[in-house]
Amino acid sequence: MDRREDFAAWRLFCRVIRTGSLSRAAMELNLAPAAASRMLTDLERSVGEALLNRRRRPMTGTLRGDALFDVVAPIVENFERFCTENLSVAGASASAGPADDRYVISISAYQGYGHECLPPLLQEYMKIHPNVSFSLYKEKSIAEVERGEVDVLVTASDVQRPGLWREDTRLLPCIMACSPDYLRRHGTPESPEDLVGHIGLERIGENFPVSRGHLYRNRQSHQARFGQTIYSEDSIGLRDSAVAGIGIVFDLPAEFMITQILRGELVQVLRGWHRQPFQRSVLVQKEKMKTRPEIAAFAHWLVRREREASFEREFKVFSVLGEEPKNYLR
């Protein structure tokens, strides 16, 4: 396809101009940096000249790029607003029910995200769509989604099922953290080998992937081996245990510890070392995506909005840590 006719390329271009960063724009749109760079290169080739000053920091548009941005940006913005605000309205009008129908969408998410990150997004959606309400459940199983017992499931497990619609939001970087008091009492580990003298706090559960390895700046290393480990399906309990000085939490995404890090209740351990990141995904029964337009509309909105919200949370916590999120995404 000629990139001049590719909406995704123009959307990326506008996001780069707004953020001043190709890597940040790629993260916001859930694109691999290399793929985003190729997309922009193809767009410039189609237009016939450079659109971005790539060597500048922050990245800026060329004279031609700025001129095209002024024309294209309102189109991109209006289309994104249309998708967000009107998709469910259009879907509802196509259904057999009256215009003032009320919908209740059942949704479940893995613990931590479902308790803290998801509710504000549901509130935001209800302001846009006052005819929609939600039933928010604790962690439901993938089988329950397949049977249609819950409408939407937000999971961190790698799920590929023929009867389920799946859309990924973004990769979630994890860090190791513990309380300052724990370090005072047990010492600070200087290398992964030192973890054998410490207590690990690790997450398990159907909707949460088991740790697969211990990495350093995108290089595969070895499995983290603590002297003793407390495994739990309770993300909140693991985080609170780390705050209480019981051990080093290893499996939780950085965004789930924002408040505790900002308060100084948790500090990073072994800077650069982390578990393999995992993908947050939205799952819906395919049949419901076809027959329940209000559910399809919400699922598409949640994927788009969560990509933005998760980046905002991620940017906030890694700014405090003085780290680059990209070092924790492989």
C-alpha positions as CSV (number, residue, x, y, z in Angstrom):
1,M,0.0,0.0,0.0
2,D,1.1,3.5,-0.7
3,R,1.8,5.0,2.7
4,R,0.1,8.2,1.7
5,E,-3.1,6.2,1.8
6,D,-2.3,4.5,5.1
7,F,-4.1,6.0,8.1
8,A,-1.9,4.1,10.6
9,A,1.2,5.8,9.2
10,W,-0.2,9.3,9.4
11,R,-1.5,8.5,12.9
12,L,2.1,7.5,13.9
13,F,3.5,10.6,12.2
14,C,1.2,12.9,14.2
15,R,2.0,11.1,17.4
16,V,5.8,11.6,16.8
17,I,5.3,15.3,16.2
18,R,3.2,15.6,19.4
19,T,5.5,13.6,21.7
20,G,8.9,14.6,20.1
21,S,10.0,10.9,20.3
22,L,9.7,8.0,17.9
23,S,10.1,5.5,20.7
24,R,7.5,7.0,22.9
25,A,5.0,7.3,20.0
26,A,5.6,3.7,19.1
27,M,5.0,2.6,22.7
28,E,1.8,4.7,22.9
29,L,0.5,2.9,19.7
30,N,1.8,-0.5,20.8
31,L,4.3,-0.7,17.9
32,A,7.8,-2.2,17.8
33,P,10.2,0.7,17.4
34,A,11.8,-0.8,14.4
35,A,8.4,-1.3,12.7
36,A,7.4,2.3,13.5
37,S,10.7,3.6,12.0
38,R,10.1,1.6,8.8
39,M,6.6,2.9,8.6
40,L,7.7,6.5,8.8
41,T,10.5,5.8,6.3
42,D,8.0,4.4,3.8
43,L,5.7,7.4,4.4
44,E,8.5,9.8,3.7
45,R,9.4,7.8,0.6
46,S,5.8,8.0,-0.6
47,V,5.6,11.7,0.0
48,G,8.9,12.2,-1.7
49,E,10.8,14.0,1.0
50,A,11.8,14.0,4.7
51,L,9.0,14.8,7.2
52,L,11.0,14.6,10.4
53,N,14.2,15.9,11.8
54,R,15.3,12.6,13.3
55,R,18.6,13.7,14.8
56,R,17.0,16.4,16.9
57,R,15.9,15.8,20.5
58,P,13.0,16.2,20.8
59,M,12.3,15.2,17.3
60,T,10.6,17.9,15.2
61,G,9.0,18.1,11.8
62,T,10.7,19.5,8.7
63,L,9.1,22.4,7.0
64,R,7.1,20.0,4.8
65,G,6.4,17.8,7.8
66,D,5.0,20.7,9.9
67,A,2.8,21.8,6.9
68,L,1.4,18.3,6.5
69,F,0.9,17.9,10.3
70,D,-1.3,21.0,10.3
71,V,-3.5,19.4,7.6
72,V,-3.5,15.8,8.8
73,A,-3.6,16.1,12.6
74,P,-7.3,17.4,12.7
75,I,-8.3,14.5,10.5
76,V,-6.6,11.9,12.7
77,E,-7.9,13.5,15.9
78,N,-11.5,13.7,14.6
79,F,-11.4,10.1,13.4
80,E,-10.1,8.8,16.8
81,R,-12.7,10.8,18.6
82,F,-15.4,9.3,16.3
83,C,-14.2,5.8,17.1
84,T,-14.2,6.5,20.8
85,E,-17.5,8.4,21.2
86,N,-19.7,7.0,18.4
87,L,-18.9,3.4,17.9
88,S,-21.1,2.1,20.6
89,V,-23.9,4.5,19.7
90,A,-23.8,3.3,16.1
91,G,-23.7,-0.3,17.2
92,A,-26.6,0.2,19.6
93,S,-28.8,1.9,16.9
94,A,-28.2,-1.1,14.7
95,S,-29.6,-3.5,17.3
96,A,-33.3,-4.4,17.6
97,G,-33.7,-2.8,21.1
98,P,-35.1,0.7,21.7
99,A,-32.7,3.7,21.7
100,D,-32.9,4.1,25.5
101,D,-31.9,0.5,26.3
102,R,-29.6,0.0,29.4
103,Y,-26.7,-2.4,29.2
104,V,-24.8,-4.1,31.9
105,I,-21.4,-5.5,30.8
106,S,-19.7,-8.0,33.1
107,I,-15.9,-7.7,33.2
108,S,-13.2,-9.4,35.2
109,A,-9.4,-8.7,35.4
110,Y,-6.4,-10.2,37.2
111,Q,-6.0,-8.9,40.7
112,G,-4.2,-5.6,41.1
113,Y,-5.1,-4.3,37.7
114,G,-8.8,-5.0,38.3
115,H,-8.7,-3.4,41.7
116,E,-6.8,-0.2,40.9
117,C,-6.3,0.5,37.2
118,L,-9.5,-0.7,35.7
119,P,-12.2,1.1,37.8
120,P,-11.2,4.6,36.7
121,L,-11.5,3.5,33.0
122,L,-14.9,2.1,33.6
123,Q,-16.0,5.4,35.2
124,E,-14.6,7.3,32.2
125,Y,-16.6,5.1,29.8
126,M,-19.8,5.5,31.8
127,K,-19.5,9.2,31.5
128,I,-19.3,8.9,27.7
129,H,-22.1,6.3,27.6
130,P,-24.6,6.8,30.4
131,N,-26.7,3.8,29.3
132,V,-23.9,1.4,30.2
133,S,-23.2,-0.1,33.6
134,F,-20.7,-2.7,34.7
135,S,-20.5,-5.8,36.9
136,L,-16.9,-6.1,38.0
137,Y,-15.8,-9.5,39.2
138,K,-12.7,-10.9,40.8
139,E,-10.5,-13.1,38.6
140,K,-12.7,-15.2,36.3
141,S,-11.3,-18.1,34.3
142,I,-10.7,-18.2,30.6
143,A,-13.2,-21.1,30.4
144,E,-15.9,-18.8,31.9
145,V,-15.3,-16.3,29.1
146,E,-15.5,-19.1,26.5
147,R,-18.8,-20.2,28.0
148,G,-20.1,-16.6,27.9
149,E,-20.5,-16.4,31.7
150,V,-18.4,-13.1,31.8
151,D,-18.4,-10.7,28.9
152,V,-14.9,-9.3,29.0
153,L,-11.7,-10.6,30.6
154,V,-8.5,-8.6,31.0
155,T,-5.7,-11.1,31.4
156,A,-1.9,-11.3,31.4
157,S,-1.8,-14.9,30.2
158,D,-0.9,-15.8,26.7
159,V,-4.2,-17.1,25.4
160,Q,-5.0,-18.3,21.9
161,R,-8.4,-19.9,21.7
162,P,-10.5,-20.2,18.5
163,G,-13.7,-19.1,20.1
164,L,-12.2,-15.9,21.7
165,W,-11.5,-12.5,20.2
166,R,-8.2,-11.2,21.6
167,E,-6.6,-7.8,21.4
168,D,-3.3,-6.9,23.1
169,T,-2.9,-3.6,24.8
170,R,0.8,-3.4,25.7
171,L,3.7,-5.2,27.2
172,L,4.1,-4.7,30.9
173,P,7.6,-4.1,32.4
174,C,8.3,-5.5,35.8
175,I,10.9,-4.5,38.4
176,M,12.1,-6.1,41.6
177,A,11.3,-4.1,44.7
178,C,11.3,-4.2,48.5
179,S,11.1,-1.9,51.5
180,P,14.1,0.2,52.7
181,D,13.7,-1.5,56.0
182,Y,14.1,-4.9,54.5
183,L,17.4,-3.8,52.9
184,R,18.6,-2.4,56.2
185,R,17.9,-5.8,57.9
186,H,19.0,-8.2,55.2
187,G,21.5,-6.2,53.1
188,T,21.3,-5.1,49.5
189,P,21.8,-7.8,46.8
190,E,24.4,-6.7,44.3
191,S,23.9,-9.5,41.8
192,P,21.3,-12.2,41.0
193,E,23.5,-14.7,42.8
194,D,22.9,-12.8,46.0
195,L,19.2,-13.5,45.9
196,V,19.8,-16.9,47.4
197,G,20.1,-15.1,50.7
198,H,16.7,-13.4,50.4
199,I,13.0,-14.2,50.5
200,G,11.2,-13.8,47.2
201,L,7.5,-12.8,46.8
202,E,6.2,-14.3,43.5
203,R,2.8,-14.2,41.8
204,I,1.0,-17.3,40.5
205,G,-2.5,-17.8,39.0
206,E,-4.4,-18.7,35.9
207,N,-4.6,-15.1,34.6
208,F,-1.0,-14.3,35.4
209,P,2.0,-15.9,33.7
210,V,4.6,-17.7,35.8
211,S,8.1,-16.2,35.7
212,R,10.1,-17.6,32.9
213,G,13.5,-16.1,33.4
214,H,15.7,-13.4,34.8
215,L,16.9,-10.9,32.3
216,Y,19.3,-7.9,32.3
217,R,18.7,-5.1,29.7
218,N,17.0,-7.5,27.2
219,R,19.6,-10.3,27.6
220,Q,18.4,-13.7,28.9
221,S,20.1,-14.7,32.0
222,H,19.0,-17.4,34.5
223,Q,16.0,-18.1,36.6
224,A,15.9,-16.0,39.8
225,R,16.6,-18.2,42.7
226,F,15.7,-16.9,46.1
227,G,16.7,-18.8,49.3
228,Q,13.0,-19.0,50.2
229,T,9.9,-18.0,48.3
230,I,6.3,-17.1,49.2
231,Y,4.0,-17.8,46.2
232,S,0.6,-16.2,46.1
233,E,-2.4,-15.5,43.9
234,D,-2.9,-12.3,45.8
235,S,-1.1,-9.4,44.0
236,I,-2.2,-6.9,46.7
237,G,-1.0,-9.2,49.4
238,L,2.4,-9.6,47.8
239,R,2.9,-5.9,47.4
240,D,1.8,-5.2,51.0
241,S,4.1,-7.9,52.2
242,A,7.0,-6.2,50.4
243,V,6.0,-2.9,52.0
244,A,5.9,-4.7,55.4
245,G,9.5,-5.8,54.9
246,I,8.9,-9.5,54.4
247,G,10.8,-10.0,51.2
248,I,11.6,-8.9,47.6
249,V,8.6,-8.8,45.2
250,F,9.6,-10.1,41.8
251,D,6.6,-10.7,39.6
252,L,4.5,-7.5,39.8
253,P,4.4,-4.9,37.0
254,A,6.0,-1.6,37.9
255,E,2.7,0.3,37.4
256,F,1.2,-1.6,40.3
257,M,3.7,-0.1,42.7
258,I,3.5,3.6,41.7
259,T,2.0,4.9,45.0
260,Q,4.4,2.9,47.2
261,I,7.4,4.0,45.2
262,L,6.4,7.6,45.3
263,R,5.9,7.4,49.0
264,G,9.3,5.7,49.5
265,E,7.7,2.6,50.9
266,L,9.3,0.5,48.1
267,V,12.6,0.9,46.4
268,Q,14.0,-0.9,43.3
269,V,16.4,-3.8,43.8
270,L,19.0,-4.9,41.2
271,R,18.5,-2.1,38.8
272,G,18.2,-3.4,35.2
273,W,17.3,-7.0,36.3
274,H,13.7,-8.1,35.8
275,R,11.5,-11.0,35.0
276,Q,10.2,-11.5,31.4
277,P,7.5,-8.9,30.6
278,F,4.1,-10.1,29.8
279,Q,1.3,-8.9,27.5
280,R,-1.9,-7.5,28.8
281,S,-4.8,-8.6,26.6
282,V,-8.6,-8.2,26.4
283,L,-10.6,-11.3,25.7
284,V,-14.2,-11.6,24.5
285,Q,-16.2,-14.5,23.2
286,K,-16.3,-14.1,19.4
287,E,-20.0,-14.7,19.3
288,K,-20.7,-11.8,21.6
289,M,-18.5,-9.6,19.5
290,K,-20.9,-10.3,16.6
291,T,-24.2,-10.2,18.4
292,R,-23.7,-7.7,21.3
293,P,-22.6,-4.4,19.7
294,E,-22.4,-2.7,23.1
295,I,-19.8,-5.2,24.2
296,A,-17.9,-5.0,21.0
297,A,-17.8,-1.2,21.2
298,F,-16.6,-1.3,24.8
299,A,-13.9,-3.9,24.1
300,H,-12.5,-1.8,21.2
301,W,-12.6,1.3,23.4
302,L,-10.9,-0.4,26.3
303,V,-8.0,-1.6,24.2
304,R,-7.4,1.9,22.7
305,R,-7.8,3.7,26.1
306,E,-5.8,1.2,28.1
307,R,-2.8,1.6,25.7
308,E,-2.8,5.3,26.6
309,A,-3.4,4.8,30.3
310,S,-0.8,2.1,30.8
311,F,1.8,4.3,29.1
312,E,0.9,7.2,31.4
313,R,1.3,4.9,34.5
314,E,4.5,3.4,33.1
315,F,6.0,6.8,32.3
316,K,5.2,8.1,35.8
317,V,6.9,5.3,37.7
318,F,10.0,5.0,35.5
319,S,10.5,8.8,35.6
320,V,10.7,8.4,39.4
321,L,13.1,5.5,39.1
322,G,15.3,7.3,36.5
323,E,15.0,4.3,34.3
324,E,14.2,3.6,30.6
325,P,11.1,1.4,30.3
326,K,12.5,-0.1,27.1
327,N,15.2,-1.8,29.2
328,Y,12.5,-3.9,30.8
329,L,10.4,-4.8,27.9
330,R,12.1,-8.0,26.6
